[in-house]
Amino acid sequence: MNDVVPANPRDPDFISRSNAPLRAELEADYDALARQLQRRGLEIEPIVRAVADFKVAIPSWGVGTGGTRFARFPGAGEPRNVFDKLEDCAVIHTLSGATPTVSLHIPWDQAEPQALKERARELGLGFDAINSNTFQDQRGQPLSYKFGSLTHTDPAVREQAVAHNLNCIRIGEQLGSKALTLWIADGANFPGQQHLTRAFERYLESAAKVYAALPADWHLLIEHKMYEPAFYASVIQDWGSSLMAAQSLGARALCLVDLGHHAPHVNIEMIVARLIHAGKLGGFHFNDSKYGDDDLDAGSIDPYRLFLIFNELGDAQWRRVGALKPAHMLDQSHNVTDPIESLISSAIELQRAYAQTLLVDRAQLADYQNRNDVLMAARSLKRAFTTDVTPILARARLEHGAAIDPIAAYRASGYRNQCAQRRPVGEGSRSGIV
């Protein structure tokens, strides 16, 4: 890395130079895949166009170095503020062509909204859902969230939490966001600590005030999580609680599925199918996990599960399920990798799963299912999943001015070293997830 000649990774000429030696190999691989798909009765160009249109939002906090509750080891050149975060997000989007929007977290990303909007416009970015934070006490905050926020036994604490969410909506309106993501850490660590029913009722009462303040073209995305930081009972613990809340609040309240927020071994794709059926699937926080809410890179542990989730979305599209436009966002913690590289890689893995889903012969699969041909139904999914769609992904990037090999181009630019010179590393390690 020390021998790298620094370059601007967002410079079209730099990207063109990076792509030049890779074009011939890509064309050969692309033509070979096109012939293979044609034998299956599939045309490759519509798939390329669909992949190019697939987009996923970057979480602002994702471009910083993550950590665990034991320690956090700051990375070289990590962002110092939200404007640095936007610069990193712009690099990710320019190289991948897949991440045009950023999801901000308030108050972590507190700044003058007009300045944020202008800088994002200069960088070719927009804003996705806004995220509120009532799981931490902020400096100068009058009342503590130690024992809850929207569900706290003290009405004054609940009103403070509601007011924060309303402020997030106001900020989001100025930025052009169209959704508020509502995740709370409220819950209990011991049996008897909390009245389980009344806590949920307090949540509905508080969330109703937030929902009532939504602009007419906004959605409220309710995010559930099985455990942590509450280890006995979380108020919005599972998709059932999330669905009950969404149904109680109204048509624009939807459920958000974070892939790491479930009990071990839960069938997430079935949850997706149920929420589609209920008309309440609002979106995803994509990541991967081995044990719990690990927040690892999407597709790094169980890529087949990721494919099966997209398969349910593809099936709904094939069945022409109306009004299904789920939001896609990455939500990961990059503890030991360069966050920009991990986010580029993860965006590509989502596109990969989506492209593979487009290879499924839906009519044939439906026929196998109707005839109870178990093995052939399973094989039809596996055939799509095991097809290497890398040339489709690279071609989609090339046709839209992005990099054929985004991570190689990123490393060749020396951007991380450039950031390290502009952004000094903090001293030592610190505890905390973000």
C-alpha positions, 0 to 999 in steps of 0.5 A: 500500500505504501507504493500506491500513487494516490488518486481520487477514487471518484475520478471517472478517468481513474476508474476508466484506467482501472477498468481498462485491463479487465475489460477483455476478460469480463467480455469473455466471461460475460459472453460465456454466461450469456450463452449458458443462460440462453440455453435455459431460455434466459436473456442476459441483458434484462438481468443486467438492467435489473441489477443496475437498478437495484440499490441499497442504502449505506448506514452513516455509522457503517463507515466508521470502525465498529467494535464490541461491548469489550473494546473498539480499536479505532481504524486509520482515517476513519471519519471524524464527523458526518461530512467525512462519512458522506465523503466515504459513502460517495466513494462506495457509491462511485466505485460500486454504482449501487449505494446512492443514499445514506441513512443518518442516525440522530444525534450521531449525525447532527448537523445543519440540514441544509449544509448536509443536503448541499454536501450530499448533492455535491457528492451525488448522494441522497438520504434514505430513512432517518434513524432515531436514538433513544437507546443512549443518554446524550450529553445535556439530556434531562432524563435518562433512558436507563430503564426505557424510552418510549415504554418508560414508566415515567410519562415525562421520559416517554414524552422526551423520547417522542419529542426526539423522534418528532425532531428526527422527522423534522430533520428528515423532511429537510433532507428529503428522507421518506421514512423514520426507522424506530428501534428501541432498546427498551426491555427487562433483564430480570423476571418481574422487572417489567409488566410485559403487557403494560410495557407494550401498551405504553409502546403503542401509545408513544408510537402512535404520537410519532406516527401521527406526526409523519408527513403524508408520504412517509413510512414508519419502519418498526424494527424488532430485536430478540435481545440485547441490551435487554436480555430477559425480554425486549418490548419489540422482541420479534416479528409478531410484536412488530406486526401487531404494532404496525397493524395497530398504528396504521397503513403507513407503519411497516415492519423492518427485518434486520437479519441478525435480530432473530432467535437462532435458527429462525427461518427468516425467509418465512418471516419475509413471506408472512410480512409480504402476505400481511402487506407489512414488509417495510424493508431490511437491514442486511448483515450476516451472523453466525451466533446472534446479532453479529453484524457481519458483512452481508453474505459472508456467513450464509449466502444461501439464506440471503438468496432465499430471502431475495427469492421470496421478494422475487416470488412476490414480484412474479405474483405481482404483489401490489405496493411492495417496495421494501427499503434496502439498507446495510447495517453492519459493524466492521471491527477488523476490516476496512469499512469501505471495503466491507460495504462495497463487498456487501452491496455486491453480495446483495446484487448477487443474490438479487441476480440469482433470484432472477434466474429462477424459473418461477413457472417451473418451480410452481409446477414442481411445488403443485406436483409435490416434486420435492427434489426438483423444486429444491434443485431449481433454487439451487441451480439459480443459486450456484450460477456464477453471476459475477459477470452480470454484476461487473457488466452492470457496474461498467455500463454505469461508469463504476468499477469492474473490480471496485475493491481493487480500484479502491486499494489502487487509489490509496484513499485510506492512506489519504484519509489517514493523513487528513484524519488523525486516529484517536488514542488507544481503544475504546469500548462501545459498538460504534 
